[in-house]
Amino acid sequence: MKTEVIAIFDIGKTNKKLLLFDRELKVVFQAESAFDEIKDEDGFKCDDINAIEKWILLSIGNIIKDDKYELKGINFSTYGASLMFLDEKGNRLTPLYNYLKPMPDKTLSGFYEKYGGVVEFSRKTASPSMKMLNSGLQILWLKKTKPELFSKVKTILHFPQYLSYFLTKKITSEFTSIGCHTAMWDFDNKTYHNWLADESIYLPKPISNSFVSEVELFGKKVFIGIGIHDSSASLAPYIMGSKEKFILLSTGTWCINMNAFNNEVLTRNELEKDTLCYLSINQEQVKSSRLFAGHIHEVNTKLISNHFDVDNNFYKKVKLNSHLLDKITSKGVKVFFKKGVPENYTDTEADLDLFESAEEAYHQLMINLTELCISSINLIIGKKDKTKVIYISGGFSRNPIFVELIKRRFPSKTVWTSEIDNSSALGAAIVIYNSTGLTKLPFIKL
């Protein structure tokens, strides 16, 4: 008997994944692919959209031909800050421009001033000024720098919705892609910002992530979702599976803290401290802060390993020593990051001669690093905080010292380490699950 599956194309900047989820939302197949970048017309590197499209079609054909699987649905989880521009016939006009591509300063000349200044505009759109990383401003860039090309633009789609369009030919938009620092969404008024209409730019009305289209592919009828932004997708399993209001600490190279239960207006102070807002699958504001904690951890553990002449991965064998943690904490001494995090993230001014061992120095590092994380977390905790649970996912969920310090700092909350892997792909599967003909969404083990 064939296993009914939902196929998710989980597309990051580096790796592109295909995952198949069964009825119980268990991964029954996973494969990674990487594609060489190409260059756009200006010579800047970007993803090869032709190669990605060929990979998607080949993968779908292989699944349908495979006697083991019954393909029920397809969806896409992708990185944000990328748009696709189509002509009146629905054909691609541009490459998939890289959000790291430089934007000439003159592109935004007078723009922010017209809409209350850069700080107020950024607050209102929950979009720190990041040029091409504000994907909405890519439209302005194309309009001003390539007017002849822009004159041919009929439709503008976010990357997840373009991949859905590639299979369905349906023009769609959804909230999670619009709400990820695009400079498109007015969070105060919960609608597109009026600068778009002022520039005669009209985008599709956003619809629910649960929307699907039934399309015939390789002789097989399949339900296809409209796609979802990966950060919001990673939050979906917790929104659907948690019985309590929660905060999610998604840890890795970047530690991203997300609170879907803080609807307070973003403040200038929060914005200045690298806090912004997303939109959830429920079309609600998600306050999010971030810290480059994984990288800070990596470079400073190397500092310790060099000082004590131990292996760079020594910290993986360091166990939680509560007595040592209490001893260091009671002293209240900050050894690392006394003057804040250095520009190169490596604190060479930390006096490692204070410690008898790499283990002791590492406990001190984790105390001071977690203090930075807690400051970042506090930015998304509202004045009327009703969250009761903290979920920790990713790399630091396997660090017992970090977990213990978070528990100590938030004694009124229950702290759980999450068992979810591939959360973005899982979220993309969850949002279309009931729309694919599968019934009764299974229990999601967090």
N, C-alpha and C positions, 0 to 999 in steps of 0.2 A: 504493500500500500504506500502511495506517495505521501511525503510529508508536506503539508501546506506551509508555505513560507511567504514572508514579506521581505523583499530585497531593498536594502538601504545602501545608497552610494554616499559614503561619508568622506567628504572631500576637503582636505586641508591643504595648506600651501606646500608642504613637503610630500606627504603621503596621501594617496587616494585609496580608500578601502571599499570593498564590497562585503557586506555582511548579510547573511540570511537568518531571519528570526522565525522560529516555529510558533505554533499556537500558544505555547507557554512563555513566549518571548525569550527563549533560550537560543543562543547563537549555535547554529548547526553547520555553518560554513563561514569562513572568513579568509579573505585574500587581500594583500596589499600590492599596490602598483605605484611606481614613480615614473614621471615623465620629464624628459629634458625640457627646460624652458626655451622659448623662442624669443625673438625681439619684435617689439612693435615698430610702427613706422618711424618712430623717433630714436630707435636703437636701444630702447630700455627693455629689460627682460620682463617677460610675462608668461603666464600659463598658456600652454598649447591647447586651445579649446578644441581644435580639430582632433587631436589625439585623445582628449577626454571623451568627446562624442563617440569616436570609434570604439573606445574601450567600453563605454556604456552599452552600446548596441551589441557588441560581441559578447559581453557578459550576460545580457538578457537572453540572447539567442542560445547561449550554452545552458542557462538555467532551464529554459523551456524545453530544450532537447533532452535534458537529464531525466532519466526515469525515476530518480529518487525524489524529485521535487514537483510540487504543484504550486506554481507561482500565482499568488493571490493579489499582491500589491507591490508597488514600487514607490519609494520616496527618496528625497535628497536632503542631506544635512551638509551645509558648506560654510566656509569662512565668509565673513561679511565684507563690507567696503569694496565691493566690486559690482559693476553694472554691465549690462549688455545693451547695445543700441541697435535697433532694427529699422529697416526701411519699410515702405508701404506694402511691400510684398511679404514682409516677415522674415527677410534675410538679414544676416548679420552684416553690419556696416563697419564694425571695429573689432580689434582684438579684445581680449579680456584684460583690460588695462590693470597694471600692478598698482596697488594702493600705496606702494613705496615710491612710486614715480614722482619726481619733483614737480611742483606746481609753481609757475612764475608768480612772483609777488603781485604783479600788475593785474593778475586775474581777479583778485579780490579787492582791488582798489575801490574804495568807497562803499563796498558791499556791507560790511559790518556797521558802518556809521549810519547807513540807511535804516537799519533795523535795531537801533538802540545801543550800538557799540558791541565790541567783541565779547565782553563779559556777559552782558545781558542776553545777547543772542545765544551764546553758548549755554547759559543757564536754562533758557527757555526751551532749547532743543536738546538739552542734556548731551551736548556734543562739544567737548573741548576742541578748540581750533587746531586741526591737524591736517589741513589742506586735503590731499587726495584720500586720506583715511576717512574724511567726511565724504562718503560716497556721493551724497547729493551735490556736493560742490564739484564733483567730476563733470556733472552736466554743464555747470557754468563754465568750467574750464574748456570743455569741448565747444561750447557755443562761442566763446570768445577767441579761442586760439585756432579753431578749425571751422570757421563759419560755413564754408561750402559743404563740408561733410555734414555738419549739424543740420543744415537745411534739408537734408534727406531723411533725417530721423523722424520716424512715425511713432515708435514704441520704445519705452525704456523699461527694462526689467532688472530686478536684483538677480544675482547669480543663481540662487536656488530656484527661483521662478523661471529663469531662462532654461535651466536643465529640464524642468517639468514641461515647459513650452516646446522644447526640442522633441519631446515624445508625443505631446498632446495637441500642439498648435493652439492652446488656450492661453489667452493673455490674463494673467492674474497678479495679484499683489497680496501680501499678508503682513501682519503687524510686527512679527519678530525681526524681519529684515529691515523694515522701515525704522524700527526703534533702536538700532545699534549704532549710535554716534554718527548718523547719516547727515545731520543738519537739515533733515526733511520734516521732522515731526514736531509739532508744537505741543509739548507736554502739558502746558497750562490749559490749553483749549481742546486737547485731545483730537487733533486733526492735522492735516498737512499744514506746514507753515506757509503764510501768505506770500513769501518771496517767490515760491514756485509759480503761482498764478501771475504775479507781477512780471515774471520773465516769460509768460505764456508757455509754461511747462505744465502739462497735465498728465498725471499718473493714474493708473487704475485704482479704483476703490478697493481697499484691503478687505479680504474675506478670511474666514476661519481656516486654521491649519488642518481641520478635519475634512475639508473639501477634497473630493477626488473626481477624476474623469475616467470613464471606461473607454479603453482604447484597444484596438486589435494590433498585436505585435507578433510577428512570425506565426500567424494563424491562431494566436491565443488571445482571448480577451482578458485584459488585466486592468485593475484599478490603479491609477497613478495620482499621487499626492502633488501638492503645489510647492513642496519644499519648505525648509525651515532654517533659520540662522543657527549655527552650531552651538553658540553659548546658551541661547534660549532653549535649544533642544536638550542640552545637558541638564537643564533645570526641570524639564517636563516629568521625568520619572519620579522626582521628589514631590512635585505638585500633585501628581496623580496618586502617589503611593503613601504619602505621609498623613497620618491622622491628626498631627499637631502642626501648628504654625512653626516655621523653622527658618534657620539661616544655613546656607550651604557654603562651606569653604572648599572650593575646588582648587586643589594644590598641585603645584608642579613647578616648572621654571617660573611662571607667573602664578601667584596665589590670587585667585579671583574670589571675592566674597560677594554673595548675592542674597538679597532679602526681598522676597516677593510680597512682603506684608508691611512695607513701609511706604505709605502713599503721601508722605510729607513732600512738599515742593523742594526740589534740589536748590541748595543755597550756594552762594558764591564761594563761601569758605570750603564747602564740600568739593565743588568743582575744581578749585585751586589745588586740592589735595588728591587729585586723580580719582574722583568719584563721579559717576555718571549714572544714567538710567537706561534700562532696556525695556522692551515690552514683552510680556509673557505670552504663552499660548492662550491665556484667558484675557488677553488684551489689557492687562493690568501693569502698572509701573513696577519695575524691579530695580531697586537701588543696588548699585554695584561699586565696590572699591577694589583696588588691586595693589599688589606689592611684588617687586621682582625677587621674591623671597627665595625661590629655588636657586636662582643664580647667585644671590648673595651667600646662601648656604654653601654652594659648591666652591666658590673662590676662597671663602674664609676657612673651610675645612682643609683646603690645600695649604693654607697658611699654617694651620696647626700641624698638619702632617709633616711639613718641611721642618718646622721648628723642633718637633720631637722625633724626627727621622723615623716615621712610621708610614705604612702604606696609605695612599690617597683615599682608599675606601675603608679606612680603619673605623669610621663612624658607624658603618653598617653592623659592626659587632659590639658597639657600645650599648649596654643595657641600661634601662632606667635605674638610677641609684637614688632612691628617695632621700636617704640620709644626706648625700652629697648635694642634692637639689635644695633641701631645707637649709643646709649650711651656707650655700652660696646666696640663696634668696634672702636669708636673714641678715646678711651683711649689707645688702642693698647697694652693692657696688656695681657700677656700669663699667665694664672693661672694653667691650666692643661698642662701636658707634657712639662714643661720647659726644662727638661733634656732628652726629648724623651719619648717614651712609655716604661714604666717599664717592666721588664721581665715577671712579673705576670699580666701585663696590667692594674692593679689598681693603680692609682696615689694617694697614701696616703700622698704625700707631698703637694698636692694642698691645699691652705689655704681657707677653706670654710667659715671661719669667716668674710671674706670680703663681704659676701652676706647677704642680708636681708631676702631672701626667697629661697625656693627650685626652684621656677620658675626662679629667677635671676641666680642662680648657673647653672641651666640647660641650659639657653641661653649661658652662658660662656662656658660650656662644649661643646655644639654644635658648637660654633665658633671655638674652638681649635681642635675639632675632625674633622670638615670639612676642616680646614687648612691641616691636615694630608692627608685627601682624595684628596684635590686639588694637593698636591705635588705628590701623586700617579698618578693622572690623567695626570699631566703635562709630566710624563715620556712617555706617549704614543702619545702625540701630536707632530707631526713632525715639522721640521723647515719650511716646505712649507705646512702648514696646510690648507686644503681646506674644512674641516668639518664645517657644518653650524648649525647642530642640536645636542643637547644632550638629549638622552632618559634616564630617570631614572626608573628602574623597581625594584620590590621587596620591602622590608620593609621600606627603607628610602624614597621611593616615596610617602609614606603616612605621612612623617614628614615635616610639612610646614616650619620649621626653616631651615632644611637641604636644601630643594628645593630653598628657598629664597636666602640662602648663595651661592649656586651654580649659581643662576641667576646673583647675584651681581658680582661674580668673573669672569664670562664669559659673559659680556654684549653684545658681538658681535654675540653670538650664541642664537638660540631659544631653550629654555629648556622645554621639555615636560615630564610629568609623564605618564608612559605607563600603559595601561589597560590590557595588555596581561597576562593571567595566563597560567601556564603549558607550558612555552615557549619552553622547550626542546622537549616535546611531539608534540607540534604544528609544530616545525621545522621539526621533523621526518615525519610528515604527509605531509607537504608542498613539501618536496623534491621528493616524489613519486606520488604526486597528479595526475599529467598529465599522468603518466605511468600506472595508474590503470584503465584507460578507462573513468575516469571522465574528463570532459573538462572545460575549462575556469576557471582557478584559481580565486576564489572570492577575492574581495577587503579585504585586511588585515588591520583591525583597530588597530593602534598602540596606 
